């Protein structure tokens, strides 16, 4: 235990002497969380809309007025021909072109239906899908207003259903509530894995690790002595993130923080093991950096932070199991927003504990100690 204490003390001293590491652990994560929380949003606004009205009737003007009242669209052009509509899509000046067919009003009055055409620029898939969805809702609302279902004499009364929606856990649909908890877990994990991946290989390049290799320190003592300081740093990062998230974004904390910190410890142990394993198998800091980025990019893209895991193919969903960031994001959102208990996230604890055992075993076995 005395050797372990000296190793921990030495690691803290080494971290304190590294002037580049202190801002990396304090200022940069806070700035990143603030910027990402404000920038990362799937909400679509200011969809560029061009309109090609071939009918120019009272009903077509009513539809256009209803669309212009929505704050989701920016009317960029009133087109006069199909050629102009095609040019607007090809040049990218419009995200959506709404075409109102000739005899639009006559079809509504005589046949009880009208025809419109939507041309959607699908290069930006999210802008196209969400923007077209907004426009479809407006058109359906217009349809209900101009095509009321008449009740004839002797006809059975029609049942009118009133649908009321309630959004659980995030009633105002504030996207920051959804993103900030996930970003907290992501930043803590990425920073810790990056620092640990650079740690041992940096000492190897400087030659200081040779002084440790000639001591009777065991492999597991060496890894544990380096792990504990970074575990403390990761916990401090999470604490700072929770404080900033509450003060700046008023993120709700409905569940127990003990569950959050308990899972953070398990997750960071797993991530630290992976970071030390990368550091052990790398010969230079550049190799360690590239290898870390390889894992980090995959972890982020398959974490469910930006794309729901449930929307991924089945094979990709299974591949998220060994992803510590995916479990961290899920636990943070579940506990903070839903008030989930330990029982609700026990599966994430189990999988992450298995990852911790596997990664740290690899870290210990891969450390090359030469006496």
N, C-alpha and C positions, 0 to 999 in steps of 0.2 A: 504493500500500500504506500510505503514511503517513496518508492521509485515512481509509482503512478502520480503521487502528489507533486514530485519534482518535475515530471514530464508536463503536467497540466500547468504548473507555474511557469515553466520555460515557454510553453506555447502562448500563454497570455502575454508574456514579456515580448515575445517575437511579434505577435499581432500588434501590440502597442507601438513597437518601433517602426512598423511598416506604415509610412505616412499615406500611401495611396489606399490602404485598406480601410482606414477609419471613415473617410467620406463615402467609400463604396458600401459600407455597412449602415450608414446613417442617412446622409443627405440624399443620395441617389435613389434608394428605394422609396422614400417619401415623394420625391419629385415624380418618379415613374408612376406611382399609384395615382397621384393627382391627375397627371396628364392622361394616362390610360383610362381612368374612370370617366373623364370628360369626353375623350375622343372615341372610346369604344362603345358604339351604340348601333343597334340594328334598326332603330327608328328611321323611317324614310320621310324626308321633307323636301319641299321645293322640287317636285318632279316636273320636268319640263314637258309641257303639253302643247301640242299644236292641233288645231281643229280644222277639219275640211267639211264645211256645211254645204251639202248639195241641195238641201230642201229650202232653207231660209224661210221657215214658217213660224207661226206662233209657238207651236210645240217645240220646235228645235231651239228657239230662243229661250224658252222656259228651261230646257235641259241645260243649255249653256250657262244660264244664270245660276242654276243650282250647283253646277260644277265650280264656277268661279267663286261661290260663297265658301267653298272648302279651302282650308288653309294648307292643304297638302300639295297643291299644284301651282305652277307658275305658267301662265299662258304666254307662250313665246311667239305665236304666229297664228293668224287666220288665213288658211291656205285657200287658193282659188282653183287648184286643179290637182289631179292625181300625180302629175309630174312633180309638182312642188312637194306633195306628201312624200313621194319616194326620195326626193332630194333631201328633205329634212331628216329622214331616217338615216340615209347614207352618210350625210355630213355630220351627224351626231348633234344637230341643233335641237332635236326633240327626243325625249325618252319614249313618249307615247304620242301617236297620232290617232285622234278620234274622228272617224268618218261617219257622217250622218247621211244616210242614203236618200236618193230622191223619193218623193211621195211618202216621206216619213210620217207627216201629219195625216195624210189621207189613209194610210195603212192603219194608223191607230184608231181613227174614227170609224172606218168601215170594217176592218178585219180584226180590230182589237189587239193589234200587235204592230210593233215598229222594228226597223232593222238599223243597227249601228255596227260599225266595224272598228276594231281596235288593232292598231299596228304597234307592236311593242318592240323596242330595241333591247334585246336580251343579252347584249355583251356584258352589261352589269346585271347579273341574274337577280340579285336581291332587289335592286331598284326596279327592275322590270316586274318581278313577281308581286312585290308589295304594292307598287304603284298601280298596277293593273287591278289588284284586289280592291284598293281604295275606290277606283273608278267604277268597278262593278257594283260595289255597295251603293254608290250614288245613283247609278242607272237603275238598279232594282228599286230604290226608294222612289225615284221619279215614276217608275212603272206603276207602283202601288197608288201613287197620287192621281195619275191620269187614267188609270184603268180600274176604278172601283168595281167590285163584283156586284151586279144588280140582283136583288131578291125579287123574283117574279111572284105573281099572285098564285098561291097554292104551293109554291116551292118551299122545300124544307129549309128552315133557318140554318145559316152557315155558322159553324163553330169558329169563333175568333180566339186564337191563342195569343196570349201576351207572354213574350219571352223576356225574362229578366236575368241579366248576367251579373255574377258577383265574382270578383277576382280575389282569390284567397292569397294570403301571405304578402301580397304586394298590390293592395287595392288601387293605388293611383297609377299603377303600371310605370313607376319610376325606374328607368333602366339602370340608374346608378345603384339602386338597391340590389339589382340582380348581378351587376358586374363587380362591384367593389369587393364583396366577400371572396369571390373567386380569384380576383387579382391579388388579394392579400396572400392567399395560399400559394399562388403561382410565383410571386416575387420572392417569398421566403424560401421556397424550394429551389428556385433557379440560382439565387445568390449563394446559398449554402453549397450546392453541388459544384458551382463554379469555383468557389474559394477552396474547397477541399481537393478538387481535381488538380489545382495548381500547387497545392501545398507541398507534398512529398517530392514531386519532381523538381520543384524550385530548390528545395534543400539539397537535392542530389546535384543540381547544376552548380550550386554555390559551394558544395563540398562539405557542408556542415553535418550532413547525415552520417558521414563516415565516423564522426566522433561518437554517435549513438550506436553504430554497428559493432563497435569494439566493447560495448558494455554488456553486462549480463541481462539486459532488458529483453523480455520475451516478446514475440510478435504481437500477441493479443494486448499486452500492456502498452506497446508502442501505438497501436491503432486506437485503443481506448483513450490513451493520454492525449492524442490529437483530436479525438472525437468530442470529448466533453466540452472544451472551449467553444467549438463551433456549434455545438448543441445549445449552449447558453446564448450565443450570438443569434441563432435562429429564433429562440424563444423571445429574445429582446426585440427582434425585428417584427415578430407577430404582435407583440404588445404595442409597439409603436404604430403598426398598421391599424390595429383595432382602435387605438386612441384617435388617430387622424381620421379614420373612417367615421367615427362617431361625431367628432367635433366639426368636421368640414361637410360631411354628407348626411349626417344624422341617420346612419345605418342602424336599423333596429337590431337589438340583441335579445331575441325571445327565448333562446335556450340557455343552457348552463355553459358558462365560460370554462368550467372545469373539464367538460367534455372536449371543448375546442383545444385547450392546452394539452390534455392527455393525448389526444390524437396527434397534435403537433409533435410531441415528443417521439411517438412511434414513427411518424412519417419522416421526421428529420433523421432518426437513426438509420432508416432505410436509405435515405438519400445520401447521408454521409458515407455509408458503406459503399454505395455506387461511386461516389466521388473519389474515395480513397482507392478503390479498385482501378478506376481510370488512371489515377496518378501513378499507381504501382506499375502498370503495364506501359506507361508512356516514358519515352527517353528524354523528351524536351517539353518545355512549357507550351510550345506551339502545338505539338501533337496532342497534349492534354486538352488544350483549348478547342481544337477542331473536333476531337472525339466528344467532348462535352456538348458542343453545339449540335452535333449529330443527334444525340439523345434528346437534348432540350427541345429542338424544333419538333421532333416527333411527339414528345410528351405534350407540348403546348397544343399542337394541331389536333391531338386525339384526347384532350383533357375535358372536352365538353364546355370549355370557357366561352367559345364563340359559336360552335356548332353543337347542337344537342346530340349526345351519344345515341339516344333512341332513334335519331334520323340516319345514323350510319348503317352500312350493311352489317349483317350478323357477324361475319368474320372480323370486321373492324371493331365491333362491340366487344368481342372476346379478347381482342388484342389490347383493349384498354385496361384489362385486369392488372397486368404488371406495370401500369403507369401510376406512379405515386402522385403526380399532379392531379390526375383525374379523380382519385379518391379524396385528395385534399379539397378540391373545388366542391365536390359533392357534400362533404362533411361541413364545410364552412357555410354553404348555402342552406343546408338542411337545418343546422343548429341555430344559426343566426336568424334566418327568415321564418322557418317553420316551427322552431322550438323543439326540434327532434331531440330525443333522449339517447342515452348510450345504447339502449336496445335497438333503436331505429337504425343506428349506423354501425352496429356490431359487425356486419359483414365487411365493411371497409377497414375496421380495426383488424380483423382476422387476416385479410389479404395483405394488408400493409405489414403486419407482424411477420408473415411468411417472407415477404420481400426483404424485410430487415435482416432476418436470419440468413437468407441466401446471399444478399449483397455483402454483408459483413464477413461471412465465411469466405467468400471470394477475396475480400480485401485482405484478410489475415493470411490466406494461403498464397496469395500472389506477391506478398511483401518479401523481397529478397534481402535477407539479413546475412551479411558476410562477416564472420568473425576473423 
